Amino acid sequence: MIGQRLVRQVCVSCQTNYEPPPDLLREFFVRPPEGLVFTKGAGCGECNFGGYRGRTTMVELWTPDDEDVLLITKNASFDQIRMSARRTTLSMSDTMRGALEQGRTNLEELIRVMPASTIADFRQRQMLAPAAKRA
């Protein structure tokens, strides 16, 4: 099963580093990650002065394994299936983190497009993840 959202990409022609507002950082992170460089588009002729050019996908992919299928066939509770599925799911939170680390999108665009539950999941996962670094 796959789910996706399209988010605008930061324009590579006018991409600049910036520091997001503290309230926006708190939406996504308990503590701002060290080494993560945030980007935004300044606006140029290439992006029609909007700061974004093109779109990219934030994807969630669940590939049920035998344990997941067994729970489904036994009519297990939704919570049991959800907990089992977390092991075999590439979450949208993981995709969001990658897009931020690569400078493809920014927090403003993610909060505009992503469901609140996905942002809450992202925030929870960041408490468990190592500090992000951009190459």
C-alpha positions in Angstrom: 0.0 0.0 0.0 1.3 3.4 -0.8 0.3 6.9 0.2 1.8 10.2 -1.1 1.6 13.9 -0.9 3.1 16.4 -3.4 5.1 19.2 -1.9 6.7 22.1 -3.7 10.4 22.0 -4.2 12.7 24.9 -3.3 14.0 26.5 -6.5 17.6 25.5 -7.0 18.4 28.7 -8.9 17.6 31.0 -5.9 18.0 28.5 -3.0 19.4 30.2 0.2 20.0 29.0 3.7 17.8 30.5 6.5 16.7 29.9 10.0 12.9 29.0 10.3 10.9 30.8 13.0 11.2 29.2 16.5 7.4 28.3 16.6 7.7 26.4 13.3 10.8 24.6 14.6 8.9 23.5 17.7 6.2 22.0 15.5 8.7 19.6 14.0 11.5 19.2 16.6 11.8 18.9 20.4 15.3 20.4 19.9 16.5 21.9 16.6 18.8 19.3 15.1 22.5 20.2 14.9 23.9 20.3 11.4 20.6 20.5 9.5 20.7 23.4 7.1 17.3 24.8 6.2 16.7 26.2 2.8 14.2 28.4 1.0 13.9 30.1 -2.4 14.6 33.8 -2.5 12.5 34.2 -5.6 13.9 34.6 -9.1 12.9 34.6 -12.8 13.2 30.8 -12.9 10.6 30.2 -10.3 8.4 33.3 -11.2 9.6 34.9 -7.9 7.8 32.3 -5.8 10.8 30.5 -4.3 9.5 27.1 -5.5 10.0 25.3 -8.8 8.5 21.8 -9.4 7.2 19.3 -6.9 8.4 16.2 -5.1 6.6 13.4 -3.4 6.5 12.5 0.3 5.8 8.8 0.2 4.6 6.2 2.7 5.0 2.5 1.7 3.6 -0.4 3.6 4.7 -3.9 2.5 2.8 -6.3 4.8 4.8 -9.3 6.0 3.5 -12.6 7.2 2.8 -11.3 10.7 0.8 -8.4 9.4 -1.3 -10.7 7.2 -1.9 -13.1 10.1 -3.1 -10.3 12.3 -5.5 -9.1 9.5 -6.9 -12.5 8.9 -7.4 -13.1 12.6 -9.4 -9.8 12.8 -6.9 -8.3 15.2 -7.7 -4.8 16.6 -6.7 -1.8 14.5 -4.1 -0.8 17.1 -2.4 -4.3 16.9 -2.2 -4.1 13.1 -0.9 -0.6 13.2 1.8 -1.5 15.7 2.8 -4.5 13.6 2.7 -2.4 10.4 5.2 0.2 11.8 7.9 -2.5 11.4 7.3 -2.9 7.7 6.5 0.6 6.7 8.6 3.3 5.1 6.9 6.2 6.8 6.2 9.6 5.3 8.2 11.0 8.3 11.3 9.3 6.9 10.7 10.8 3.5 10.2 14.2 5.0 13.4 14.0 6.9 15.3 13.1 3.7 13.8 16.0 1.7 14.8 18.4 4.5 18.3 17.1 4.7 18.7 17.4 0.9 17.3 20.9 0.9 14.5 19.9 -1.5 11.7 21.4 0.5 11.3 23.3 3.8 9.2 23.3 7.0 6.8 26.0 5.7 5.8 23.8 2.7 5.6 20.6 4.9 3.3 22.2 7.4 1.1 23.6 4.5 0.6 20.2 2.9 1.1 17.4 5.5 -1.6 16.2 7.9 -1.1 17.1 11.5 -0.8 13.4 12.4 2.1 13.0 10.1 3.9 16.0 11.5 3.3 14.7 15.0 4.8 11.3 13.9 7.8 13.2 12.4 8.3 15.0 15.7 8.2 11.8 17.7 10.6 10.0 15.4 13.1 12.9 15.6 13.4 12.3 19.3 14.7 8.8 18.5 16.8 9.7 15.4 20.5 10.8 15.4 21.3 14.4 14.5 20.9 15.2 10.8 23.8 16.2 8.7 23.7 17.6 5.1 26.5 16.7 2.8 
